[in-house]
Amino acid sequence: MRIGLVGAGPWARETHAPALAAHPGIDFVGGWARDAAAAAEVFPRAFDSPADLFDAVDAVAFAVPPDVQAELAAEAARAGKHLVLDKPIALDVDGAAALAAAVDAAGVRSIVALTRRFAPETRDFLARAAGLGPVAAEAQWLSGAALAGKFAASTWRQEQGALFDVGPHVLDLLSAIAGPITAVDSSRYDAGSDTWTAQLSHGERAASTVSLSLRTPVRPTVMRFSAHSARGLAVLESRETPSTECFRVMLDEFLASIATGTDHSLDVRHGLALQRVIAQVWAGGGPTVP
């Protein structure tokens, strides 16, 4: 499968490009980025435009800001290319819905790079949680990534913060633990620490609580998920599997989805569902609705 990459920032360098280059079922053709110097360093071949890249590949992976991705990924879908999407899939619900519609109209396959879902420790936790029939779940993801380090220069992360950056990972895992999120009961935001807290409903059976931040001076990142019921407690606190290994599993499943013509459970529609929850959380505590 010939795959190209859009974007040459830190995440593309650290995860996308190495995973694409190492996968035995993928011909990593090259990529496009606005920064020509970065493109020359990251891609085996740097293309002059996204359209030129799309013409040379069967599928496209994205490692760019969400508003850029939404527009370019829709163009790639209309060109008949399968998509590996970063999270969130867009900057707002309208952009996410337009992208999902383009994918549906083109009949191409898609997958959202919700990295931790492809880690064995996460899958083990989800299996244990499922056995409990949880009535409550908790999620905490606290990081100083917006204060310093390789992602601190990211404009969209500084502006949209933890809810848009780590929020999709957290909301996705909570929906996997306790079922689809059916309501945002409350949300609150503290701008100084970029801390979001929210209470979510998962139908009539379960509820969950969330705490997120990119401006908490803690190292290493604190990531903790738990689920409990009368049957017991399951906890996940490990991110031991490297992101490149998570991407290898993701790419295996992406290729299988294409080969069988079946949609992956973490496809663009799932990304749209997460975008809607993000907007509801933001509306409850943020300054404006994105």
N, C-alpha and C positions, 0 to 999 in steps of 0.2 A: 504494500500500500504506500503510495507516494504522498507524503505529508509535508506541508510547509508550516512555518511559524510566523505569526505577526507579533512583533514586540521583541526588544532586546535589552530589557531592564534587568534588575537583580533576580527576579523570580524566573525569568526566561533563562538567564545564565545558570542559575543554581539548579533548576529542576527541569523545565520544559526541554531545553536543548539537549542536556545530557541524557534524559530519558528517551527522547526521540532517536538520538544517535545510537543508543545502545540496544534498542529493541530489534530482535531478529526479524520481525514481520513488517518492519517499516523502513522505507527508503526516505531518509530525512533530506529532502531535496534542497531546502534553503529557506530563506525568509525575507521579510520586509520590515523595516523600522524607519521612523522619521530621522533618527540619528544614524547617519551613514557610517560613521566611525565605529559605533557600537555594532551595527549590522555586520560590518566586515569582520569583527572579532567573534561574533556569536554563530553566524550562519555559515554552512559550507558554501553557499552561494547567496549573495545579496541581490535581490530583485529591485528593479527601479520603481515599481509601483505595486500596490496590492493586486490590481487586475492582472499584471504580468505573473505574479505568484500564483493566483488562482488558476490561470491557464495551464500551469505546469504541474499541478498536483490533483490528487483525488480527495484530499481532506485538508483542513486547515485548523491549526491550534492557535489559541489567542492568549497573549500575556500582556495586555494593554489595559488602560483605564476603562471602566465599565461603559461610559458613554461612547468612547471610540469603538469598543468591541461591538456594541449593539448595532451600530451603523455598518461596520465592515463585515461582521458575521452575517448580517442579512444579505449583503451583496454576495458573499461567498455562497450562501444557500441558494440564492437565485441563479448562481452559476453552476449549481448542481454539486456542490462540495459538501461532504460531511464535516461536522464541527466538533472540536474539543474546546469547550467554552470555559473561561475563567469565571469566578464568582465575585460579586453578583453579576448576573448576565447583562444588566443594564444599570442606568443611574436612576430610572424611575419606572413605574408600572407601564406607562404607555410605550416606552422603548422596549421593555421586556415582552409586552404583548405583540408588538410589531415584529420582533425577532421570532417569537414562537410561531406567528402566522406565516412568516417567510419560510421557516423550516417545514411546517405542515404543507404549504403549497408546493414546495419543491420535492417533498417526499424523501428528504435526506435524513440520515441518522445524526444524533447529537448526544453529547455527554457533558456534564458539568464537573469540573475538576474540584470536587469536594474532597480534598486530599485524604483526610483522616478516615473517610468511609472505606478506603481501600487498604487500610492497615489491619494486620491480623489481630492485634490487641483490641481494636475497635470492634471487629466482627465477633470476637469472643465475648466482649462485654454485651453487645446487642443480643447475642444468643442467650446469655445469662439473664439479661433484663426481660426478654420475651417470656422466659419461663416463670417469671414472677407475676405476670399480669399486672404491671405497675399501676398504682393509683396516683402516684406523685413522682415527679422527676425534678432534679435541680441541675443547673449548668452554671459554671463560672469560668470565664476566660479573661485573665488579667495580664496585661503586657505593657512594657514601656516602649514599644516599637515606634510610636509617634514622637518620642522624646529624643531618641538617638539611634544610630545604626543605619543599615542599608536601606530601610524602607521609610526613614524619617523625611526624606526629600520628596516623597510621593504626594503630589498636590491633592489628589482625590482622597487619599487616606487622611490627610490633615483636615480636609473640609468635611468629609462624611464620617470619618472616625470609625470607632469599633463596630458600630451597628452594621456598616456596610462591608467592613473588611473581614472580621471574624464572625459577625452575626450570621451570615449564611451557613457557616460550618455548624454553629451552635443550634440554630433553628432546624437545620436538616437533621442533626442527631437527635434532637428532642422529638421531632416528628417520627423518627425511626423507633425511638424508645416507647413513646406513649400514644402514637397514632397521629393523624393529620391535625395541624393546629386549626381549630375552628373559631377561636376568638382571642383577641388581645384584651384582657380584662383591665389592665392598667399598665402604664409605663411612665418612667421618670428619667430625666437626664440632668447630670451635673456637668456643665461645660468645662470647668477648670480641670477636672480629672478625666474628662471624656468617659464618664461612667453612665451606662444605661442599666436600669433595672426594670424588669417587666414580669407580669403575671399572665400566663397563657392558659387557655382551656383546650383540651383535646377531646372534643365531644363531651358526653355526660360522664365518662368513665374516669378521666384523669386530668390533672392540672400540673403545670410546671412553673418554675421560677428561673429567671435569667439575670446574670450580672456580667457586664462586659466593660472592658476599658483598654485603650491603647496608650493611656497616659498615667499608668500606675508604675512608679519606679521600683519594679521587681524584676529580678533575674535569677533563675530562668523564668520564663512565662509560667503562670499558674493556669492549668487547664484541668478541670474536674467535672465529671458528670456522674450522677447517681440516680438510681431508680429504686423504689421500694414499694412493698405491699405487705399484706399479712403473711406472705410466704418468705419474705426476707429482703435483703439489700444487695444490689450490685453496684460497683464503683469502677470508674475508669479515670485514671490519673496519668497514664503513660502516653507519650508520643515518641516511643523509642524507634519505631520503624522510620527510616529516612524517607524524605519526600520523593526521591527518585524511585525507590522501591514501590511506594504507593502508586506512583505514576505508571510503573511497569504493569502492575495489576490492572489499573484503569485502562491502559492501552490494550491489554489483552481483551478486556470486556468490550471495549469500543470496537475493536476489529471483529469480535464475535457478533456484535450487534449488526454490523454492516453485512457480514457474511450471511447471516440468517434473515436479514431484513426485518428484524424485530427491534422495537424501541427499548432502550435501556431505562430502568426505573429512575435513574438520575439524569434524565434528558432535559431538554429545554423547557418542557411543560412543568417539570419539577422546579426548575429555576424560576419560572414565572410565579409559581405558587409561593416560593420563598420571598420573591420580590414584593408580593402583595402583603405578606406578613411584615416585612421590613417597613413598608409604607405605613401600616397600621401602628406599629410600635413608634415610629417617628412622629406620627400625627398626635400621639398621646403625650409626647414629651419633648419633641424637637421644636426648633424655632419656626420652621416652615415645612410643609409637606413636599418632599422631593418629587 
